[in-house]
Amino acid sequence: MKKLHKILVAVFMAALVAVIALFAVGCGETTTAKSAKLTGVYNSDKKIVYQNFQPTYNYYYFIISQQMIETYDDGTYCLTVTAVMYSNVKFGPDVPANEYTANEQGTLNVKYYGKCKETDKTADDTTLVLSKPTRIVSSKKGSTYIDTDRWTAAMADTTRPTDPSTGEKGDALTKAEYLEAQLKAWEEGDLEIYTILTTATFEAVSALIVSYM
């Protein structure tokens, strides 16, 4: 399993890093103050979710996701979740180099904005306390982007939930309903994230790991 993890990361690292870099550009411009200065950038470990529906359905996929936190001197943060999904995945000793199969099924980027403070800071680590987001910006390949600060009818239509078993669409969500539905990680209040300063890393927030797109 560890070997497969290394292979998947090696193959798709470049694509994932490029997506994160592209989506991170200008993140600070949407904090509470455009003049806010970046004070820290922290990256999580990568997570892989694999699903196999065989033999009932001939479908299987995996998702590579990563999280990034940017902090600013005005006491705000931008938490970015990036995920790339592939289906029809085949690797292994019987697959020649560069002849693997992996069909891209989409890329998802979600940004959460809110207030941030640090506690228990030392020379080696710190705890970032992220308050419940007041704004979410989301984009997905082939779909209208969503910005809760600039809600439109098209965005409301995009948020209609889909039943994965039937493909049927539900009712469009209001801005408040959409925002509330995205805050699972903050159900118990502020989100506390232990961060290692020497490596600028943190453990990915489990409630934000993408399992289906």
C-alpha positions as CSV (number, residue, x, y, z in Angstrom):
1,M,0.0,0.0,0.0
2,K,2.9,2.3,0.8
3,K,4.5,1.6,-2.5
4,L,1.2,2.4,-4.4
5,H,0.9,5.6,-2.4
6,K,4.4,6.7,-3.5
7,I,3.7,5.8,-7.2
8,L,0.4,7.8,-7.2
9,V,2.0,10.8,-5.6
10,A,5.0,10.7,-8.0
11,V,2.8,10.5,-11.1
12,F,0.4,13.3,-10.2
13,M,2.5,15.6,-8.0
14,A,3.2,18.0,-10.8
15,A,-0.5,18.4,-11.7
16,L,-1.6,18.9,-8.1
17,V,1.2,21.4,-7.2
18,A,0.3,23.4,-10.3
19,V,-3.4,23.5,-9.4
20,I,-2.6,24.6,-5.9
21,A,-0.2,27.3,-7.1
22,L,-2.7,28.7,-9.6
23,F,-5.6,28.8,-7.2
24,A,-3.5,30.4,-4.4
25,V,-2.6,33.4,-6.5
26,G,-4.3,36.5,-5.1
27,C,-5.7,34.7,-2.0
28,G,-4.6,37.6,0.2
29,E,-6.6,40.1,-1.9
30,T,-9.8,38.7,-0.6
31,T,-9.0,38.9,3.1
32,T,-10.7,41.6,5.3
33,A,-8.1,44.1,4.2
34,K,-6.5,44.2,0.8
35,S,-3.3,45.7,2.4
36,A,-3.0,42.7,4.7
37,K,0.5,41.1,4.6
38,L,1.1,37.4,4.5
39,T,2.6,36.1,7.7
40,G,2.7,32.3,7.1
41,V,2.0,29.5,4.7
42,Y,1.4,26.0,5.9
43,N,0.8,22.8,3.9
44,S,-0.8,19.5,5.0
45,D,0.3,16.0,4.1
46,K,-1.4,14.6,1.0
47,K,-4.4,12.2,1.4
48,I,-5.5,9.6,-1.0
49,V,-9.1,8.2,-1.0
50,Y,-9.7,5.1,-3.1
51,Q,-13.1,3.6,-3.9
52,N,-13.9,0.4,-5.7
53,F,-17.5,-0.4,-6.7
54,Q,-16.7,-3.7,-8.4
55,P,-18.2,-6.3,-9.0
56,T,-21.6,-4.5,-8.7
57,Y,-20.3,-1.6,-10.9
58,N,-17.3,-1.5,-13.1
59,Y,-16.1,1.8,-11.6
60,Y,-13.2,2.7,-9.3
61,Y,-11.4,5.9,-8.6
62,F,-9.0,7.7,-6.3
63,I,-8.8,11.3,-5.1
64,I,-5.5,13.1,-4.1
65,S,-6.2,16.0,-1.8
66,Q,-4.1,18.6,0.0
67,Q,-4.8,21.5,2.3
68,M,-3.0,24.9,2.7
69,I,-3.4,27.6,5.3
70,E,-2.3,31.2,4.7
71,T,-2.3,33.6,7.6
72,Y,-2.3,37.4,7.5
73,D,-1.2,40.2,9.8
74,D,-4.8,41.5,10.1
75,G,-5.8,38.4,12.0
76,T,-7.4,36.5,9.1
77,Y,-6.7,33.3,7.2
78,C,-7.4,31.6,3.9
79,L,-7.7,27.8,4.1
80,T,-7.5,26.2,0.6
81,V,-8.5,22.6,-0.1
82,T,-7.5,21.2,-3.4
83,A,-8.5,17.8,-4.8
84,V,-7.9,15.9,-8.1
85,M,-10.0,12.8,-9.0
86,Y,-9.1,10.0,-11.4
87,S,-11.0,6.9,-12.4
88,N,-10.0,3.7,-14.3
89,V,-6.7,3.7,-12.5
90,K,-4.2,0.9,-13.2
91,F,-0.7,0.7,-12.0
92,G,1.7,-2.1,-11.0
93,P,4.5,-4.3,-12.1
94,D,2.6,-5.6,-15.2
95,V,2.0,-2.1,-16.5
96,P,4.8,-0.7,-18.7
97,A,6.2,2.8,-17.8
98,N,3.9,5.6,-19.0
99,E,1.2,3.1,-20.0
100,Y,-0.8,3.4,-16.8
101,T,-4.5,4.4,-17.0
102,A,-6.0,7.2,-15.1
103,N,-8.9,9.3,-16.4
104,E,-9.2,12.7,-14.8
105,Q,-12.7,13.3,-13.5
106,G,-12.3,16.8,-12.2
107,T,-10.5,19.2,-10.0
108,L,-12.0,20.9,-7.0
109,N,-10.7,24.0,-5.2
110,V,-12.3,25.4,-2.1
111,K,-11.2,28.5,-0.1
112,Y,-12.4,29.3,3.4
113,Y,-12.0,32.8,4.8
114,G,-12.3,33.8,8.4
115,K,-10.5,35.1,11.5
116,C,-7.3,33.5,12.9
117,K,-5.2,33.7,16.0
118,E,-2.2,31.8,17.4
119,T,-1.8,30.1,20.7
120,D,0.9,28.2,22.5
121,K,3.5,29.4,20.1
122,T,7.1,28.3,20.6
123,A,10.2,28.3,18.4
124,D,9.2,25.0,16.9
125,D,5.4,24.9,16.7
126,T,2.2,26.8,17.1
127,T,-1.5,26.2,17.2
128,L,-3.6,28.1,14.7
129,V,-7.2,28.8,15.8
130,L,-9.4,29.3,12.8
131,S,-12.9,30.7,13.5
132,K,-15.9,29.6,11.5
133,P,-15.5,30.9,7.9
134,T,-17.6,33.8,6.9
135,R,-16.9,33.4,3.2
136,I,-16.4,30.4,0.9
137,V,-15.1,30.5,-2.7
138,S,-15.3,27.2,-4.6
139,S,-14.5,26.2,-8.1
140,K,-14.9,22.8,-9.9
141,K,-13.9,21.8,-13.4
142,G,-16.9,22.1,-15.7
143,S,-19.1,24.0,-13.2
144,T,-19.9,27.6,-12.2
145,Y,-17.7,28.9,-9.5
146,I,-19.3,29.8,-6.1
147,D,-18.6,32.8,-4.0
148,T,-20.9,33.3,-0.9
149,D,-20.1,37.0,-0.9
150,R,-21.4,37.4,-4.4
151,W,-24.3,35.0,-4.5
152,T,-26.2,34.6,-7.9
153,A,-29.0,32.5,-9.3
154,A,-26.5,30.5,-11.3
155,M,-24.5,29.7,-8.1
156,A,-27.7,28.7,-6.4
157,D,-28.5,26.3,-9.2
158,T,-25.0,24.9,-9.1
159,T,-25.4,24.0,-5.4
160,R,-28.3,21.7,-6.1
161,P,-27.3,18.4,-4.4
162,T,-27.1,15.3,-6.6
163,D,-28.2,11.8,-5.5
164,P,-25.1,9.7,-6.4
165,S,-27.3,6.6,-6.8
166,T,-29.9,8.1,-9.2
167,G,-28.2,11.2,-10.5
168,E,-31.3,13.2,-9.7
169,K,-30.9,16.9,-8.7
170,G,-32.4,18.3,-5.5
171,D,-33.6,21.8,-4.7
172,A,-31.2,24.8,-5.1
173,L,-29.6,26.0,-1.9
174,T,-29.7,29.5,-0.5
175,K,-26.5,31.2,0.4
176,A,-27.0,30.5,4.1
177,E,-27.9,26.9,3.4
178,Y,-24.8,26.3,1.3
179,L,-22.5,28.1,3.8
180,E,-23.9,26.0,6.7
181,A,-23.5,22.8,4.7
182,Q,-19.8,23.4,4.2
183,L,-18.9,24.0,7.8
184,K,-18.7,20.4,9.1
185,A,-15.2,20.9,10.3
186,W,-16.4,23.8,12.6
187,E,-19.4,21.9,14.1
188,E,-17.8,22.1,17.6
189,G,-16.6,25.6,17.3
190,D,-13.2,27.1,16.3
191,L,-10.9,24.8,14.5
192,E,-7.6,24.3,16.2
193,I,-4.7,23.1,14.0
194,Y,-1.3,22.1,15.4
195,T,1.4,23.4,13.1
196,I,5.1,22.6,13.0
197,L,6.9,25.8,12.2
198,T,10.3,24.2,11.3
199,T,8.6,22.4,8.3
200,A,5.5,24.7,7.9
201,T,3.3,21.6,7.9
202,F,0.2,20.3,9.7
203,E,-2.0,17.2,9.7
204,A,-4.8,17.5,7.1
205,V,-8.2,18.2,8.7
206,S,-10.1,15.0,8.4
207,A,-13.5,16.7,8.0
208,L,-12.2,18.5,4.9
209,I,-10.6,15.6,3.1
210,V,-12.5,15.1,-0.2
211,S,-14.0,11.7,-0.6
212,Y,-16.4,12.2,-3.6
213,M,-16.8,14.9,-6.2
